[in-house]
Amino acid sequence: MDPPRCVVVSSIIASFVPFLLLVSSSVVIPASAGGGGGGSSNGTAAPFRSAEVLLRFQRIKARLARTRDAAVKTIQACSPDGDVIDCVPTHLQPAFEHPKLRGRKPEREPAERPRSSSGHAVDAHDRDDDDEALPQVWRRSGESCPEGTIPVRRTTEADVLRASSVGRFGMKARGGGGGFARRDSTGGGHEHAVGYVSGGQFYGAKASLNVWPAQVASPAEFSLSQIWVISGAFGNDLNTIEAGWQVSPQLYGDNNPRFFTYWTLVLTNFLTIMKVESKANAVQDDAYRETGCYNLHCSGFVQTSSRVAIGAAISPISSYGGRQFDVTVLIWKDPRQGHWWLQLGSGALVGYWPSSLFTHLGARADMVQFGGEVVNARPAGAPHTPTQMGSGRFPGEGYARAAYFRNVQVVDWDNSLVPAAGLRLLADRPGCYDIAGGSGGAWGTYFYYGGPGRNARCP
């Protein structure tokens, strides 16, 4: 079968095809997007509830328009996921709107990669092709972005309006501790099954995780599998860097597993916040402030790859009792420049989080986590959500049936990859989502994790 034909337009043509709603000055949105309470449960529309929310929405529209108009090539209607990919010059990507990055260009690739336990460092001859490291649906047509540009999955107004509020577009739902993984993470509807190491100094993490079409029961919920690199105090002064795959109907409008990145800086000291972040990227709630986002939805993460689209669908994926497809993710701190780089496979670089974005992670991480997270949006007393974690099967079912992380490693002070010694396993609600691990053989340190959500042990 021939690959699907794409519609490719130049930036000149694209500039004359604006989104009608994005340029409308009189906007009506769901009441829930107003961020001011009283959202209609039947989905009816209502005007913006405050001038502040309207201003936030206008800023988002303007940012989306700048990215769209900067594209030198647009790839449309290429794949069943419906994504539109804009090829944006690297120096015009959203990252460089951050006050600390404005006017800059992407850094050169690090001269030194983390070394394996054998002392071998990855070089250009060892690197995977990006398509092999992370096969994505949009690449099936054979179209690609030219060198000097990055592929940006186009964000539409519909994507913005699905968010719980305009102010939190592109951010995780706020729960206990801000919705982040933690060792006592049973609050806020966020439930985890993770392996973690803490109490040391960590400069990165690496693992291979298989990708599944996790079933998500509600648009307000998500299911993800990822690596967390963490520093600071939970719920108070927290920095995180995260990457993996997720299914999030609210963020993407579908149920495809997609490659994602996330970062955040959470602080409760207002004076400190004003020194380290821009108001344009912040959400304020009394003394609480948070900045950061998924993918490229705010300025911060600097993408360097011209072949990987962050937020795009992954294919092929694993099937129950069938072939397994996993993705190898490495996050590490470059010892020379200090930035946190994201790598796929054995050497395909995606980009980096500048160290200047963070407080604690500017130096190192003090905790690394691997595993799954879901949001259970059901009210207290209601039956548990049937949203799946991983494959939707418990760890005991093993290979080709349960989700896994294998070759779980951390980067030490000497820029060496070493096994995650003393990996502790934690499941918030084992009857819903569980975890079980081991070590040895070609898989090194590994674990299986996940579950179906609602079942006889998780009513």
Disulfide bonds with the S-S distance in Angstrom:
Cys6-Cys78 2.08
Cys87-Cys145 2.08
Cys293-Cys298 2.26
Cys432-Cys458 1.96
